[in-house]
Amino acid sequence: MIVRGKVVRLGDDIDTDIIIPAKYLVTHDATILAKHVFEDYYPEFRERAKEDIIIVAGENFGLGSSREHAVIALKHSNVKAIVAKSFARIFYRNAINLGMPALVPEEKNRIGEINDGDEVEIHLKKGVLRDLNTGREFSFYKIPDFIVEILEAGGLINYFKQKGGKTGEKSLR
C-alpha cells in the first residue's frame, strides 16, 4: 500500500479536543465531522485539506479522550496518514481500526527534516517515507502484514467482512 500527500506539520500533544471539538460529538456523520477538524486550533486546515494530506507531528499525537470521532474526522478530511514521534495508545488503536495509517519513524528526530508543504510518499510494506521534494527517505517501524491488510481494507470491520468474518491463521489475539 502506497499513500501520498502534502505535509501538514503539527506540534506535540495534539489532543482529540483539538482535532474535533467536543460540541460536534453529537454526530457520527463523517461529512459533518470533517468540516470541523482543527477549527479552533488551525482554521486554515480545511483549505489545505482540499488536497490529500499527510500529517507530520511531534510527541503524543491523539492524547485525551478515547473518541473515534477524531480519526473519523481526519480520515474524511483528506488525511491519508499520520506520522508522529509517538501516539496516545487509544488513538493509535482507533486509527488502525478505522483504516488510518499511524506511523512512528525509527529516527524520531529526523522528521524535523520534513517541511510543511512537501509532497511525500509512504510505502507501508517497505516501512519507508520518501520526501518527493528533497529525495530524502525516512524509515518507520515496520507495520505487521496483518495490520497492513486491515489498513488496505479500510479498517477492521471491512477487513472482517472481506474475510467472511473469519481470520483463519491470522488471529488478532
N, C-alpha and C positions, 0 to 999 in steps of 0.2 A: 504494500500500500504506500503510495506516494501522496504527500499533502503539500500544497503550495499556497503561498500568500505573502502579503506585505506585512512587515513587522510593525506592531504597536508596542512600544516599550512602556512598562508599568513598574512601579517600585515594589517595596516589601510590604507585607502584611495587608494584602488586598482581601478584605473580608467580604462575606456574602451580602452584607447590607450595602456595601459599596457597589457590588456587582448589580444587584437588583434590590431597590429599596423595599422595605417591609410592607409598605402600603399597597404593593402590587401582588402580594401573596394570596389574594382572594381569587386568583385565577390560575389555571394551568395552561391557558391559551398561549402557545408559544409565540404567536404573532404579536400579541399584546405585550408579553414579557420582553421580547426583542426590542420593542420601541423605547423601553425604559432602561436599558443596560447602561450603567455608569452615568446616569443622567445628572446626578449631583456632583460626582467626582470628576468626570471627564465628559462634559457636554458635547465636545467635538467628535466623540467616538462614533455616533451614528453616521456622520458624514464620512468618516474614514472607513466605516464598515460597509460602504457601498461596494467595495472590493473585498475579495477573500482576505481574511486577517489571520496572522499567527501572533498570538500574544507572547511576548518575552518579558518575564517578570523576575523579581527577586525572591526573597525567602518567604515561606509561609503563605503561599497563594491559596485563597479559599477558606481562610480560617473563619470562625464564627459558627452560626447555626448550621445545622446539617440539611439545609433545604436543597432539594433537587432543582428548584426554580432557577438557581444561579447558573447551573450548567445548561438547562433548557434555554434560558435567555441568551447565553453566549452562543450556543450552537445555532440558534435560529437568527443570530445577527451576524452571520458570515464568519464567525471564528471557527477556523478549521483545526487548530491545535493550540495548546498552551505549553510553553517551555518555561520552567521556573526552577530556581535553585532548590526549592522544596515546596511541598504541598501539604495543606492540612489533610489528615488521613481520610476523613469522611468525604471531603471534596474530591480527592483523588479517586475514591471508590465510586462516587456518583458519576464522575467524568467517564470512567471506563464503562460503567453500567449503561450510560446513556450514549456511548459511542463517540466520546470526545477524547482524542489523544492528549495525554498529560505526560510530559517528558521532563526528566531531570538530567541535565548534562553531567558527564563524568568530571569535567573540569569546570566546576561551577563559576569560578572567577572569570573564565574566558567569555561567558555570554555577554559581558560588557563590551566585547568587540563587535557585537551585532548592533547595527544602528537602526534607530527608528526610521521606518520607511523603506528599509532594504527589502528586496524580494528574496525569500528563502524557500527551499525545497527540503522536505523531510522524507527520508526513506525509513519507514518504520522497521521493516525486516532487517535492514542493514545496520540500524542504530546510528544513522548519520543525518545531521542537518547541514545543508550546504547553503551558504550565503551567495546568491547568484550575482550580487553586485561586486563582491570582493573576491569570490572564488574560495574563501576560507571554508574549511569543514570543521564541524564540531561533533564529537561523539556523545551519545547519551546512553544511559544504562539500557541495555537491550531488553525489550519487552518480550515476555514469553510468547511463543507462537499461538497459544490458545487465546491470549488477550488480543493479539493482532487480529485473530479471527472474529472476536467479539467486536472490535472496532470496525473491521471491514463490513460486518453485518449491520452496523448502525446502532449497536447496543446489545445488551444481554437478552432482552425479550426477543428481538429479531433473531439473534443467534439461536435461541432455543426453538423458535418457530422453524428456522431453516433446518435444524437438526431433528425436527419432528418431536420435540420435547425430550429428546434423549441426547446425552453427551457421550455415551459409549465409553471408550477408554479415557476420554478427556474429562474426567470428573473434575468438578470445580471445588471439591473439598480441599 
